[in-house]
């Protein structure tokens, strides 16, 4: 397994996919958002599922750098989507993660 130090940037095509959406004024991408500043309140989750630790472990041992996508938060820093990716980032020892901030 590859060792990452603090941050894994998403591939450019993931960033481009948000910049070229018809509703691009509803989104913007910020690089290297501090993981410790991401707030959790399940009422904001896009999907009301619990974190499946087995899925996170599977992702850890089958990590694919090309599939690493940003998570989504709102303007106040609350997680909207990507709770498994966030847990994976924590298990990888990352300090920062790319996020898409959803404007409402």
KOLNU-233799 format. One record per residue: residue number from 1; x negated, y negated, z of N, C-alpha, C in turn. Coordinates in nm, 3 decimals, padded with zeros to 5 digits. Layout:
N
{rec NUM {X Y Z} {X Y Z} {X Y Z}}
...
***
This chain:
104
{rec 1 {-00.084 00.117 00.000} {00.000 00.000 00.000} {-00.089 -00.124 00.000}}
{rec 2 {-00.050 -00.221 -00.083} {-00.124 -00.346 -00.094} {-00.103 -00.430 00.033}}
{rec 3 {-00.203 -00.501 00.075} {-00.194 -00.587 00.194} {-00.174 -00.732 00.150}}
{rec 4 {-00.075 -00.798 00.206} {-00.046 -00.938 00.172} {-00.073 -01.025 00.294}}
{rec 5 {-00.124 -01.142 00.269} {-00.159 -01.232 00.378} {-00.064 -01.351 00.378}}
{rec 6 {00.038 -01.345 00.458} {00.124 -01.459 00.483} {00.231 -01.494 00.383}}
{rec 7 {00.214 -01.460 00.254} {00.307 -01.509 00.152} {00.294 -01.427 00.024}}
{rec 8 {00.407 -01.393 -00.035} {00.411 -01.329 -00.166} {00.501 -01.415 -00.255}}
{rec 9 {00.445 -01.489 -00.350} {00.531 -01.570 -00.436} {00.613 -01.483 -00.531}}
{rec 10 {00.734 -01.530 -00.561} {00.815 -01.458 -00.658} {00.757 -01.481 -00.797}}
{rec 11 {00.788 -01.391 -00.887} {00.743 -01.406 -01.025} {00.818 -01.521 -01.092}}
{rec 12 {00.754 -01.583 -01.188} {00.809 -01.701 -01.255} {00.948 -01.675 -01.315}}
{rec 13 {00.973 -01.556 -01.368} {01.102 -01.531 -01.432} {01.217 -01.535 -01.330}}
{rec 14 {01.190 -01.509 -01.202} {01.295 -01.522 -01.100} {01.328 -01.669 -01.077}}
{rec 15 {01.228 -01.754 -01.074} {01.249 -01.897 -01.057} {01.323 -01.951 -01.179}}
{rec 16 {01.280 -01.913 -01.297} {01.344 -01.959 -01.421} {01.491 -01.919 -01.427}}
{rec 17 {01.525 -01.803 -01.373} {01.664 -01.757 -01.379} {01.757 -01.851 -01.304}}
{rec 18 {01.709 -01.918 -01.200} {01.791 -02.015 -01.128} {01.790 -02.151 -01.198}}
{rec 19 {01.677 -02.190 -01.251} {01.667 -02.321 -01.316} {01.751 -02.330 -01.442}}
{rec 20 {01.779 -02.216 -01.506} {01.851 -02.217 -01.633} {01.997 -02.176 -01.619}}
{rec 21 {02.049 -02.173 -01.498} {02.190 -02.142 -01.480} {02.275 -02.265 -01.512}}
{rec 22 {02.397 -02.244 -01.560} {02.483 -02.359 -01.591} {02.510 -02.447 -01.469}}
{rec 23 {02.508 -02.388 -01.349} {02.535 -02.463 -01.227} {02.405 -02.499 -01.156}}
{rec 24 {02.300 -02.529 -01.232} {02.169 -02.548 -01.172} {02.166 -02.662 -01.071}}
{rec 25 {02.263 -02.755 -01.077} {02.264 -02.861 -00.976} {02.314 -02.809 -00.841}}
{rec 26 {02.364 -02.685 -00.835} {02.407 -02.625 -00.709} {02.292 -02.552 -00.640}}
{rec 27 {02.182 -02.530 -00.709} {02.070 -02.454 -00.657} {01.940 -02.532 -00.675}}
{rec 28 {01.845 -02.505 -00.589} {01.709 -02.541 -00.622} {01.615 -02.449 -00.545}}
{rec 29 {01.498 -02.429 -00.595} {01.404 -02.334 -00.539} {01.296 -02.409 -00.462}}
{rec 30 {01.266 -02.361 -00.345} {01.156 -02.415 -00.266} {01.058 -02.303 -00.242}}
{rec 31 {00.934 -02.328 -00.264} {00.830 -02.228 -00.240} {00.788 -02.229 -00.094}}
{rec 32 {00.752 -02.116 -00.046} {00.689 -02.101 00.084} {00.768 -02.161 00.200}}
{rec 33 {00.893 -02.125 00.207} {00.977 -02.169 00.319} {00.937 -02.087 00.442}}
{rec 34 {00.915 -02.151 00.557} {00.872 -02.077 00.676} {00.979 -01.980 00.726}}
{rec 35 {00.944 -01.854 00.737} {01.038 -01.751 00.780} {01.094 -01.782 00.918}}
{rec 36 {01.012 -01.834 01.006} {01.058 -01.863 01.143} {01.164 -01.973 01.147}}
{rec 37 {01.179 -02.048 01.040} {01.279 -02.155 01.037} {01.413 -02.108 00.980}}
{rec 38 {01.420 -01.985 00.932} {01.545 -01.933 00.875} {01.635 -01.890 00.990}}
{rec 39 {01.756 -01.943 00.987} {01.854 -01.915 01.094} {01.949 -01.805 01.049}}
{rec 40 {01.994 -01.727 01.146} {02.087 -01.617 01.118} {02.218 -01.643 01.189}}
{rec 41 {02.325 -01.646 01.113} {02.461 -01.649 01.165} {02.543 -01.573 01.062}}
{rec 42 {02.593 -01.456 01.100} {02.658 -01.366 01.005} {02.779 -01.428 00.936}}
{rec 43 {02.836 -01.531 00.992} {02.951 -01.594 00.926} {02.913 -01.655 00.792}}
{rec 44 {02.784 -01.683 00.772} {02.737 -01.741 00.646} {02.695 -01.636 00.543}}
{rec 45 {02.688 -01.509 00.583} {02.639 -01.405 00.493} {02.731 -01.389 00.373}}
{rec 46 {02.672 -01.370 00.256} {02.749 -01.341 00.135} {02.814 -01.203 00.146}}
{rec 47 {02.745 -01.109 00.211} {02.796 -00.974 00.231} {02.793 -00.944 00.380}}
{rec 48 {02.901 -00.894 00.432} {02.911 -00.870 00.576} {02.861 -00.730 00.614}}
{rec 49 {02.745 -00.693 00.564} {02.688 -00.564 00.598} {02.575 -00.581 00.699}}
{rec 50 {02.550 -00.478 00.774} {02.440 -00.479 00.871} {02.310 -00.444 00.798}}
{rec 51 {02.198 -00.481 00.856} {02.069 -00.443 00.800} {02.053 -00.293 00.818}}
{rec 52 {02.025 -00.225 00.709} {02.000 -00.081 00.712} {01.850 -00.061 00.724}}
{rec 53 {01.804 -00.025 00.844} {01.661 -00.010 00.869} {01.596 00.093 00.777}}
{rec 54 {01.669 00.199 00.744} {01.616 00.301 00.652} {01.591 00.241 00.515}}
{rec 55 {01.680 00.153 00.471} {01.662 00.085 00.342} {01.540 -00.007 00.346}}
{rec 56 {01.520 -00.075 00.457} {01.405 -00.164 00.471} {01.275 -00.082 00.468}}
{rec 57 {01.273 00.030 00.536} {01.155 00.118 00.535} {01.130 00.170 00.394}}
{rec 58 {01.238 00.209 00.324} {01.224 00.255 00.185} {01.161 00.145 00.100}}
{rec 59 {01.213 00.022 00.115} {01.160 -00.092 00.039} {01.013 -00.116 00.073}}
{rec 60 {00.978 -00.096 00.199} {00.840 -00.117 00.243} {00.744 -00.020 00.174}}
{rec 61 {00.783 00.105 00.169} {00.694 00.206 00.110} {00.703 00.215 -00.042}}
{rec 62 {00.802 00.148 -00.100} {00.818 00.148 -00.245} {00.816 00.005 -00.299}}
{rec 63 {00.740 -00.081 -00.232} {00.739 -00.222 -00.267} {00.693 -00.242 -00.411}}
{rec 64 {00.772 -00.319 -00.485} {00.741 -00.352 -00.624} {00.729 -00.503 -00.636}}
{rec 65 {00.611 -00.549 -00.652} {00.582 -00.693 -00.659} {00.666 -00.763 -00.766}}
{rec 66 {00.691 -00.693 -00.879} {00.769 -00.753 -00.988} {00.916 -00.770 -00.950}}
{rec 67 {00.964 -00.694 -00.854} {01.104 -00.702 -00.813} {01.127 -00.794 -00.694}}
{rec 68 {01.019 -00.858 -00.645} {01.030 -00.946 -00.528} {01.106 -01.072 -00.566}}
{rec 69 {01.224 -01.090 -00.511} {01.312 -01.203 -00.543} {01.326 -01.296 -00.425}}
{rec 70 {01.360 -01.422 -00.450} {01.383 -01.514 -00.339} {01.511 -01.477 -00.264}}
{rec 71 {01.519 -01.517 -00.139} {01.643 -01.503 -00.063} {01.720 -01.633 -00.079}}
{rec 72 {01.846 -01.635 -00.034} {01.926 -01.756 -00.045} {01.963 -01.807 00.093}}
{rec 73 {01.943 -01.938 00.112} {01.984 -02.004 00.235} {02.067 -02.126 00.200}}
{rec 74 {02.136 -02.182 00.301} {02.206 -02.307 00.276} {02.117 -02.424 00.317}}
{rec 75 {02.166 -02.543 00.300} {02.085 -02.662 00.327} {02.046 -02.678 00.474}}
{rec 76 {02.118 -02.609 00.562} {02.086 -02.616 00.705} {01.990 -02.504 00.747}}
{rec 77 {01.949 -02.420 00.650} {01.853 -02.314 00.679} {01.914 -02.182 00.720}}
{rec 78 {02.046 -02.167 00.707} {02.111 -02.041 00.742} {02.105 -01.943 00.626}}
{rec 79 {02.072 -01.820 00.657} {02.063 -01.715 00.556} {02.201 -01.688 00.497}}
{rec 80 {02.209 -01.687 00.364} {02.332 -01.654 00.293} {02.324 -01.514 00.232}}
{rec 81 {02.209 -01.482 00.174} {02.191 -01.354 00.107} {02.043 -01.316 00.110}}
{rec 82 {02.017 -01.188 00.135} {01.879 -01.140 00.133} {01.830 -01.091 00.268}}
{rec 83 {01.923 -01.046 00.352} {01.882 -01.004 00.486} {01.786 -00.886 00.484}}
{rec 84 {01.797 -00.795 00.387} {01.703 -00.683 00.378} {01.566 -00.731 00.332}}
{rec 85 {01.564 -00.824 00.237} {01.436 -00.881 00.192} {01.369 -00.961 00.303}}
{rec 86 {01.449 -01.030 00.382} {01.393 -01.105 00.495} {01.330 -01.009 00.597}}
{rec 87 {01.400 -00.901 00.628} {01.344 -00.801 00.721} {01.218 -00.739 00.664}}
{rec 88 {01.217 -00.713 00.534} {01.099 -00.658 00.469} {00.983 -00.757 00.481}}
{rec 89 {01.009 -00.884 00.457} {00.905 -00.986 00.467} {00.846 -00.988 00.608}}
{rec 90 {00.931 -00.974 00.707} {00.883 -00.969 00.846} {00.796 -00.846 00.869}}
{rec 91 {00.838 -00.732 00.817} {00.760 -00.608 00.833} {00.627 -00.617 00.759}}
{rec 92 {00.624 -00.692 00.649} {00.499 -00.712 00.575} {00.407 -00.813 00.644}}
{rec 93 {00.459 -00.877 00.748} {00.378 -00.974 00.821} {00.370 -01.110 00.754}}
{rec 94 {00.468 -01.140 00.668} {00.465 -01.268 00.598} {00.510 -01.382 00.688}}
{rec 95 {00.453 -01.498 00.666} {00.492 -01.619 00.738} {00.587 -01.706 00.656}}
{rec 96 {00.581 -01.690 00.524} {00.659 -01.771 00.431} {00.727 -01.679 00.330}}
{rec 97 {00.841 -01.727 00.279} {00.914 -01.655 00.175} {00.975 -01.758 00.081}}
{rec 98 {00.984 -01.723 -00.047} {01.051 -01.812 -00.141} {01.200 -01.804 -00.118}}
{rec 99 {01.265 -01.920 -00.123} {01.408 -01.925 -00.102} {01.475 -02.005 -00.213}}
{rec 100 {01.601 -01.977 -00.235} {01.689 -02.059 -00.316} {01.783 -02.125 -00.217}}
{rec 101 {01.787 -02.255 -00.218} {01.875 -02.327 -00.128} {02.005 -02.357 -00.203}}
{rec 102 {02.114 -02.309 -00.148} {02.247 -02.328 -00.208} {02.305 -02.458 -00.155}}
{rec 103 {02.333 -02.549 -00.244} {02.397 -02.676 -00.207} {02.548 -02.657 -00.214}}
{rec 104 {02.617 -02.711 -00.117} {02.764 -02.703 -00.118} {02.825 -02.839 -00.127}}
***
